Amino acid sequence: MAGILYIVPTPVGNLEDMTFRAIRVLKEADLILAEDTRTSSVLLKHFEISGRLESHHKFNEHKTASMIKERILAGLNVALISDAGTPGISDPGFLLARTCIEEGIEVQTLPGATAFVPALVSSGYPCDRFCFEGFLPQKKGRQTKIESLVQETRTMIFYESPYRLVKTLEQFAEYFGPQRQCSVAREISKKFEEHRRGSLEEVASWFREHEPKGEIVIIVAGAPEGQKEKKKYHKADRDDE
């Protein structure tokens, strides 16, 4: 009888965000797949979980997904975790889940921590309709992607590195307009959690003066309904506003 693939969220900051069910599933699993075994070993030790741990990350997932599938078909119950949050959300997980589903293997995803949900709800922008964009391309396709979102009316969610935060906010101001509202959430669920809200221009200015650190989620308000198409805000446009 085939086993089950469990996709298990782990805390994005505060270890108290780990659920009772997640702890139980990890203790009972025959095999735990981790994005970084060193990082996950700390978490597992904290909760006294001593299951077998193997590596499964973006650099090897194409090679390992098929092998993991065969082990589940042979009867192993496998749990997949990432360094933080829910696997598959800007982390490895999608490929293994799809591979198992195609083989008729049961896939159970536990509810739990993910960084963008508290960032979105705390932003004060509409949550009934939103689009999750994750990390933007660093080079090729970045400008095209941002341009494609100029007319997006839903609240937009992005992940970003603290090292690229100011540049990204400046690019958003250039294409969405400097007065478009945003919220930058930093260190969600951790001791120094911070939410900086205001226009793209204001928030970019703040972080030029205050070096950002930690995990970053950017929430950008959607374009007003009926806004005239305007692909890029040039300096002349800003001077006229």
C-alpha positions in Angstrom: 0.0 0.0 0.0 1.4 3.4 -1.0 2.3 5.9 1.7 1.3 9.6 1.9 3.2 12.8 1.1 2.6 15.4 3.8 3.5 19.0 3.1 4.2 20.6 6.4 4.5 24.4 7.1 7.1 25.4 9.6 7.4 28.7 11.5 8.5 31.8 9.7 9.9 33.3 12.9 8.3 32.4 16.2 8.6 28.7 17.1 5.3 28.9 18.9 3.6 29.1 15.5 4.3 25.4 14.9 1.1 23.5 15.1 0.4 20.4 17.2 -0.5 18.5 14.1 2.7 19.4 12.3 4.8 18.1 15.2 2.8 14.8 15.3 3.1 14.3 11.5 6.9 14.9 11.6 7.3 12.5 14.5 5.4 9.8 12.7 6.8 10.3 9.2 9.2 7.6 7.9 11.2 10.3 6.1 11.5 14.1 6.4 12.6 16.1 3.4 14.2 19.4 4.2 15.3 22.4 2.1 18.4 22.8 4.3 19.0 20.0 6.7 21.2 22.2 9.0 18.4 24.7 9.4 15.7 22.1 9.9 17.8 20.1 12.4 17.6 23.0 14.8 13.8 23.0 14.5 13.4 19.2 14.8 15.7 19.1 17.8 13.6 21.8 19.6 10.5 19.7 19.2 12.3 16.4 20.0 11.7 15.0 16.5 14.3 12.4 15.6 13.0 11.1 12.2 15.3 10.4 9.2 16.2 13.7 7.5 17.2 14.1 3.8 17.8 17.1 1.6 15.3 18.3 -1.0 15.9 21.7 -2.5 15.6 23.6 -5.7 19.0 22.4 -7.0 18.2 18.7 -6.7 14.4 18.5 -6.7 14.2 17.5 -10.4 16.5 14.5 -9.7 15.0 13.5 -6.4 11.2 13.9 -7.0 11.0 10.7 -9.0 13.0 8.7 -6.4 10.9 10.0 -3.6 7.8 9.1 -5.5 9.0 5.5 -5.8 9.7 5.3 -2.0 6.2 6.6 -1.2 4.7 4.0 -3.6 6.6 1.4 -1.7 4.8 2.4 1.5 6.9 5.2 3.1 5.1 8.2 4.6 7.1 11.3 3.7 6.9 14.8 5.1 8.2 17.8 3.2 9.3 21.0 5.0 11.1 24.1 3.9 13.4 26.4 5.9 10.4 28.5 6.9 6.7 28.7 5.9 4.8 26.5 3.5 6.7 24.4 1.0 5.7 25.3 -2.6 5.2 29.0 -1.8 8.5 30.5 -3.3 10.2 27.3 -1.9 10.6 23.7 -3.3 7.5 21.6 -3.1 5.4 22.1 -6.3 7.3 19.6 -8.4 7.2 16.8 -5.8 3.5 17.4 -5.2 2.7 17.3 -8.9 4.8 14.1 -9.4 3.0 12.3 -6.6 -0.5 13.5 -7.7 0.2 12.2 -11.2 0.9 8.8 -9.7 -2.3 8.8 -7.7 -0.4 9.3 -4.4 -2.3 11.0 -1.6 -1.0 14.5 -0.9 -2.0 16.2 2.4 -1.0 19.8 3.0 -1.3 21.0 6.5 -2.5 24.5 7.2 0.1 26.7 8.9 2.6 29.5 8.7 3.3 31.5 5.6 4.7 35.0 5.6 2.5 36.7 3.0 -0.8 36.1 4.8 -0.1 38.2 8.0 1.7 40.8 5.9 -1.4 41.1 3.6 -3.9 41.3 6.4 -1.8 43.7 8.4 -1.4 46.0 5.4 -4.9 47.5 5.6 -5.4 46.9 1.8 -8.2 44.8 0.4 -7.8 41.1 1.1 -10.8 39.8 -0.8 -8.9 39.8 -4.1 -5.1 39.7 -4.4 -2.3 38.3 -6.5 0.8 36.7 -5.2 3.9 37.4 -7.4 6.6 36.1 -5.1 10.1 37.1 -6.0 10.5 39.2 -9.2 13.1 38.1 -11.8 16.4 39.6 -10.8 17.5 40.5 -14.3 15.9 39.1 -17.5 12.2 39.7 -17.6 12.0 42.0 -14.5 11.0 45.2 -16.3 8.5 43.3 -18.5 6.9 41.7 -15.4 6.5 45.0 -13.6 5.0 46.6 -16.7 2.5 43.8 -16.9 1.2 44.7 -13.4 0.7 48.4 -14.0 -3.1 47.9 -14.6 -3.5 45.2 -11.9 -6.4 46.2 -9.7 -6.0 43.5 -7.0 -3.7 44.0 -4.1 -0.2 42.7 -5.1 2.2 40.7 -2.9 5.9 40.4 -3.5 8.8 38.8 -1.6 12.1 40.6 -1.7 15.6 40.5 -0.3 16.6 43.4 2.0 19.5 44.1 -0.3 17.2 44.8 -3.2 14.3 46.4 -1.3 15.0 50.0 -2.1 15.7 49.3 -5.8 12.4 47.4 -6.1 10.4 50.2 -4.4 12.0 52.7 -6.7 11.1 50.6 -9.7 7.5 50.2 -8.5 7.3 54.0 -8.0 8.6 54.5 -11.6 6.0 52.2 -13.1 3.0 52.3 -10.7 3.4 56.0 -9.7 5.2 57.4 -6.7 1.9 58.0 -4.8 0.7 54.3 -5.1 0.3 53.0 -1.6 2.3 50.2 -0.2 3.2 48.3 3.0 6.5 46.7 3.7 6.4 44.0 6.3 9.8 42.9 7.9 10.6 40.0 10.1 7.0 38.6 10.3 6.4 36.8 13.6 9.8 37.7 15.0 10.9 39.9 17.9 11.6 43.0 15.6 8.6 42.7 13.4 7.9 46.0 11.6 5.3 47.3 9.1 6.2 50.5 7.2 3.2 51.9 5.3 2.8 54.9 3.0 3.3 55.8 -0.6 6.0 54.0 -2.6 8.0 57.2 -2.6 7.8 57.6 1.2 8.6 54.1 2.0 11.5 53.9 -0.4 12.8 57.1 1.2 12.5 55.6 4.7 14.5 52.6 3.8 17.2 54.6 2.1 17.8 56.1 5.6 17.2 52.9 7.6 19.0 49.8 6.3 16.4 47.0 6.0 17.2 43.6 7.5 15.5 40.3 7.6 12.8 38.7 5.5 10.7 41.2 3.5 7.1 41.1 2.2 6.0 44.0 0.0 2.2 44.7 -0.3 1.2 47.1 -3.1 -2.3 48.5 -3.5 -3.9 47.7 -6.8 -4.5 50.3 -9.5 -7.7 52.2 -9.1 -10.6 50.8 -11.2 -10.8 52.7 -14.5 -7.3 54.1 -14.3 -6.1 55.3 -17.7 -3.3 53.1 -19.1 0.1 54.6 -18.3 3.0 52.2 -18.7 5.6 54.3 -17.0 5.8 57.4 -14.8 8.6 59.5 -16.2 10.2 62.3 -14.2 8.2 64.8 -16.2 5.0 63.1 -15.1 5.9 63.3 -11.5 6.8 67.0 -11.8 3.3 67.7 -13.2 1.5 65.9 -10.4 
